Amino acid sequence: MIRNALTVDVEDYFQVAAFNRQIDPSTWDRFPLRVERNTYRLLDLLDERGVRATFFVLGWVAERCPSLACAIVERGHEVACHGYSHQLIYEQTSAAFREETVRAKACLENQVQKPILGYRAASYSITKRSLWALDILADLGFAYDSSIFPIRHDRYGIPGSPRWPYRLDIPSGGSLIEFPPSTLEVGGHRLPVAGGGYFRI
């Protein structure tokens, strides 16, 4: 039997990094939310098949849909943190990243009344330019991360990093368990297969 881990990033269509130049986060409240209804649809599908998943919930979404994280947990799934405003980490200062992550984690923990142990960066944006973020995650009490894509890409990825879960030692002396997004090796090339874009392709 092949065991798989299913994860879902709970964010709305106007929050993806591809829209950063067209849609300023300060205008997000002008857009109709689709994320709540679509997440409930997905929860129903998973219930039908008896499948459990980890849902990386954006703090911005959690604040506007305060019952959503609780519903995810009540249906037997894990809630983890997807940051607050879906900004690329390597374009943030460490202070801004810490502030946003504290805000998102506290919001989710208040809603589900459980520790939030997992984190995934927007657009997998923990790269060699932003490894400093791992120290902040460990300091804030996260146990694992799922942000380091072991591929070469113009926006994210650390080529050559492990394809399977591993303990990641960080500069501060602590460690996190890293769950890299899935890849497939074909003809000596490592191809990404995880993430909404690749799933749709």
Secondary structure as GFF3:
##gff-version 3
##sequence-region A 1 201
A	DSSP	beta_strand	7	10	.	.	.	ID=ss1
A	DSSP	three_ten_helix	13	15	.	.	.	ID=ss2
A	DSSP	three_ten_helix	17	19	.	.	.	ID=ss3
A	DSSP	three_ten_helix	25	30	.	.	.	ID=ss4
A	DSSP	alpha_helix	35	49	.	.	.	ID=ss5
A	DSSP	beta_strand	54	57	.	.	.	ID=ss6
A	DSSP	alpha_helix	59	64	.	.	.	ID=ss7
A	DSSP	alpha_helix	68	74	.	.	.	ID=ss8
A	DSSP	beta_strand	78	81	.	.	.	ID=ss9
A	DSSP	three_ten_helix	89	91	.	.	.	ID=ss10
A	DSSP	alpha_helix	94	112	.	.	.	ID=ss11
A	DSSP	beta_strand	118	119	.	.	.	ID=ss12
A	DSSP	three_ten_helix	122	124	.	.	.	ID=ss13
A	DSSP	three_ten_helix	128	130	.	.	.	ID=ss14
A	DSSP	alpha_helix	132	139	.	.	.	ID=ss15
A	DSSP	beta_strand	144	145	.	.	.	ID=ss16
A	DSSP	beta_strand	166	169	.	.	.	ID=ss17
A	DSSP	beta_strand	175	178	.	.	.	ID=ss18
A	DSSP	beta_strand	183	186	.	.	.	ID=ss19
A	DSSP	beta_strand	189	192	.	.	.	ID=ss20
A	DSSP	alpha_helix	196	200	.	.	.	ID=ss21
###
